[in-house]
Amino acid sequence: MTRQAVLSPGITGDRRSAPPTGPYPADSVKKDLAELERIAAHIGRALSFMEVCGTHTMSAFRCGLAGVLPDNIRLISGPGCPVCVTSQADIDQIIAAAHMPDVILCTYGDMLRVPGSRGSLESARMAGADVRVVYSAMHAVTLAQSTTRQVIFAAVGFETTAPATAAAVMAARRLNLNNFSVLTSHKRIIPAMRALLSSAPVDAPCVDGFLAPGHVSVIIGTAAYLPIVRDFHKSCVIGGFEPPQIISALTQLAQLAGENKAELLNHYPEAVRPEGNLAAQQLLNTVFEPAAARWRGLGVIDQSGLILRMEYADFDARRRHQLCTPEDHEPRGCICGRVISGAAAPGECPLFGSACTPVNPIGPCMVSSEGTCSAWFKYLPNHVHPNRGWSNQEVCT
Amino acid sequence: MCLAIPAKLIRCEGDDGVVDLHGMQLPVNLQLTPGVRPGQWLLIHAGFSIETIDRADAVKTFALVKDLQDASCAGNGVQP
């Protein structure tokens, strides 16, 4: 338990002063697990920690973490998968844009199979729409330079992904491109965490602390989590993605919860600085401004989205192409919205594993490579969670 | 996916760089990590470098990325 740089209020963490991380010998992992068992037994009540990062979700399930955690310790997947948290209305709008004549719609690969109300981008392409998968937003700009057709770059994502969109918009401005625009639903994680704690769905579980996302934190820095610690008295541990790092972070969270302390710790100091990536933040602030945004399962959250500033409004695809906003509704029977907020487990969904599978996904949590339903389906034997405490959630009242 | 992948910068000119990722040479935009030099390891996300990283940390992340990649392919019935 000596790997973290303590960053709680009043103390600044410097990644260069933090002890080096890893490699993690088996003895170290066993020691951390034993420590977690000891703390869990001592506390004697159920503790729920939430991760808000799709890569944490997949890494934890991939290594079978759920099977080795103490029965009273649960790691819940929160709204950390960017595809999953995107509202159905936004997905439908992107698909509708792809069907417009004389449009090339560029997007990252993770959006291709996400089901909308009527089809997906993949099915739109099969029907004749010009949908292209790009590796970088800058490729969409390059494409716009080589065609007279309108190029729309559609992307979702958190603060990790949004700077690339901002850079593309600035490049298009510099190049005087009048056939490039963006259709984005970028999200900010901190307002979502605040919303979960202050106005969570009535059946959402109590969250005793957060395993904070590693690569989002590379951009926003550790200090961004201080309001969660100060205002809600919830610990935040920024964690790396390897299983031993996750176990170590959970052990730390349990210890803090047992002591009724709330602290901010950086367990991923090799990549995350206290101030974050200032160049990326400056780019974001130049092109975007925070605004209310609709999340699947969480509704509209103030300041949780990023919209283009007025100076860059010419590059807003919604404005340029006068795209209407479709009605927002989830697929019939799908409970992805409750899964995202931690209010329900995938196994509680009547569609899970039968009507909804990775091959034939109905909700985004099953189609996304980092969705919670996808992780349950792939990694849990018989799709049943091994933690006996899982079905007896302690509910906030 | 918010996962960033480590790669080694092999050359750069202004904001444009080329990284080596498992023997593949990929273009990368460097404007979010000003001042980086060839030989440094970078975290790459969506075609942009977002942070520098030590080689040892890069190697650890490779293992995780390969795990997730294999799992993703297997889950979709695709050979990795």
HADDOCK unambig.tbl for C-alpha pairs under 7 A between the chains (distance, minus, plus):
assign (segid A and resid 54 and name CA) (segid B and resid 1 and name CA) 6.87 0.50 0.50
assign (segid A and resid 55 and name CA) (segid B and resid 3 and name CA) 6.34 0.50 0.50
assign (segid A and resid 82 and name CA) (segid B and resid 1 and name CA) 6.92 0.50 0.50
assign (segid A and resid 135 and name CA) (segid B and resid 46 and name CA) 6.00 0.50 0.50
assign (segid A and resid 135 and name CA) (segid B and resid 47 and name CA) 6.33 0.50 0.50
assign (segid A and resid 136 and name CA) (segid B and resid 46 and name CA) 5.01 0.50 0.50
assign (segid A and resid 136 and name CA) (segid B and resid 47 and name CA) 4.78 0.50 0.50
assign (segid A and resid 160 and name CA) (segid B and resid 2 and name CA) 6.14 0.50 0.50
assign (segid A and resid 161 and name CA) (segid B and resid 46 and name CA) 6.82 0.50 0.50
assign (segid A and resid 164 and name CA) (segid B and resid 48 and name CA) 6.71 0.50 0.50
assign (segid A and resid 215 and name CA) (segid B and resid 2 and name CA) 6.38 0.50 0.50
assign (segid A and resid 215 and name CA) (segid B and resid 3 and name CA) 6.49 0.50 0.50
assign (segid A and resid 215 and name CA) (segid B and resid 4 and name CA) 6.71 0.50 0.50
assign (segid A and resid 242 and name CA) (segid B and resid 64 and name CA) 6.57 0.50 0.50
assign (segid A and resid 270 and name CA) (segid B and resid 53 and name CA) 6.58 0.50 0.50
assign (segid A and resid 271 and name CA) (segid B and resid 51 and name CA) 6.72 0.50 0.50
assign (segid A and resid 271 and name CA) (segid B and resid 53 and name CA) 6.16 0.50 0.50
assign (segid A and resid 279 and name CA) (segid B and resid 32 and name CA) 5.29 0.50 0.50
assign (segid A and resid 280 and name CA) (segid B and resid 32 and name CA) 5.41 0.50 0.50
assign (segid A and resid 358 and name CA) (segid B and resid 76 and name CA) 6.60 0.50 0.50
assign (segid A and resid 359 and name CA) (segid B and resid 76 and name CA) 6.61 0.50 0.50
assign (segid A and resid 369 and name CA) (segid B and resid 72 and name CA) 6.26 0.50 0.50
assign (segid A and resid 378 and name CA) (segid B and resid 75 and name CA) 6.20 0.50 0.50
